[in-house]
Amino acid sequence: MELLEVKREFRDRNLNEGFSGGEKKRNEILQMAMLSPKLAILDETDSGLDIDALRVVAKGVNQLMHPEMGLILITTTNVCSDYIKPDVVHVMMDGRIVQSGDASLALETRSKRI
């Protein structure tokens, strides 16, 4: 909870009850930490987060990652790649992977539309 700056009083609340968008995202990463999955799929993790909340969430993801855990991070903005460096990037269009590459591909997609 400290890593993700989740307030202690949230321990006594129902799951996501009255949470802001940023609090929900932090809670998702907290759940990931507690479950320690072999594969985590994070969908639109950057959606609805201000830059400070995004930094906290990314810090949590980065500290939880290890070689025995896979992570699929789905985003439409690739802002997360500023804080979470991907090993592999896939660009999808119309449900198909149209390009694959390393972290530099995430930067490339910002400057031009693929």
C-alpha positions in Angstrom: 0.0 0.0 0.0 2.9 2.3 0.7 4.5 1.7 -2.6 1.3 2.7 -4.4 0.5 5.5 -2.0 -2.9 3.9 -1.1 -4.4 5.3 2.0 -4.7 2.9 4.9 -8.4 3.6 5.4 -9.1 2.0 2.0 -8.4 -1.4 3.7 -11.9 -1.2 5.3 -13.8 -0.1 2.2 -15.5 -2.4 -0.3 -13.5 -3.0 -3.5 -13.5 0.2 -5.6 -16.4 1.7 -3.6 -16.1 5.5 -3.9 -12.6 5.3 -5.4 -11.4 8.0 -7.9 -10.1 6.8 -11.2 -6.5 7.0 -10.0 -7.4 5.2 -6.8 -8.9 2.4 -8.8 -5.8 2.1 -11.0 -3.6 2.0 -7.9 -5.8 -0.6 -6.4 -5.5 -2.8 -9.5 -1.7 -2.7 -9.2 -2.0 -3.5 -5.5 -4.2 -6.5 -6.4 -1.5 -7.5 -8.9 1.1 -7.3 -6.1 -1.0 -9.4 -3.7 -1.8 -12.1 -6.3 1.7 -12.2 -7.9 0.4 -13.6 -11.2 2.6 -15.2 -13.9 0.9 -13.0 -16.4 -0.8 -9.7 -15.9 -2.9 -7.9 -18.4 -3.3 -4.2 -17.8 -5.9 -2.5 -20.0 -5.7 1.3 -20.4 -3.7 1.7 -17.3 -3.0 5.3 -18.2 -6.6 6.2 -18.8 -8.0 8.9 -16.6 -4.8 9.3 -14.6 -3.1 12.7 -14.1 0.7 12.7 -14.5 1.4 12.3 -10.7 -0.9 9.3 -10.4 0.6 7.8 -13.6 4.1 8.1 -12.1 2.9 6.3 -8.9 1.2 3.5 -10.8 4.2 3.1 -13.1 6.6 3.0 -10.2 4.5 0.2 -8.7 4.4 -1.8 -11.9 8.2 -1.4 -12.4 8.9 -2.6 -8.9 6.6 -5.6 -9.2 8.0 -6.8 -12.5 10.5 -9.7 -12.5 11.7 -12.2 -15.1 9.1 -14.8 -14.1 6.2 -12.5 -14.6 4.8 -11.5 -18.0 3.0 -8.2 -18.5 0.7 -7.2 -21.4 0.1 -3.5 -21.3 -2.7 -2.3 -23.6 -2.9 1.4 -24.3 -4.1 3.7 -27.0 -1.9 6.6 -26.0 1.5 4.9 -25.2 2.1 7.5 -22.5 2.9 4.6 -20.2 6.0 3.9 -22.2 7.5 7.1 -20.7 7.5 5.4 -17.3 7.3 1.6 -18.1 9.9 0.6 -20.7 8.5 -2.2 -22.8 10.6 -5.1 -24.0 8.4 -5.6 -27.1 5.8 -3.3 -28.7 3.1 -4.4 -31.0 1.0 -2.0 -33.0 -2.5 -3.2 -33.7 -5.0 -1.8 -36.3 -8.3 -3.4 -37.1 -7.6 -6.3 -34.7 -4.3 -7.3 -36.4 -0.7 -6.7 -35.4 0.7 -4.5 -38.2 4.1 -3.7 -36.7 6.3 -5.1 -33.9 9.6 -3.8 -32.4 11.4 -2.7 -29.3 10.7 0.2 -27.1 11.8 2.7 -29.8 8.6 1.7 -31.7 6.5 3.3 -29.0 8.3 6.5 -29.5 8.0 6.3 -33.2 4.3 5.9 -33.1 4.0 9.2 -31.3 5.6 11.2 -34.2 3.7 9.5 -37.0 0.5 7.6 -37.5 1.2 4.0 -38.3 
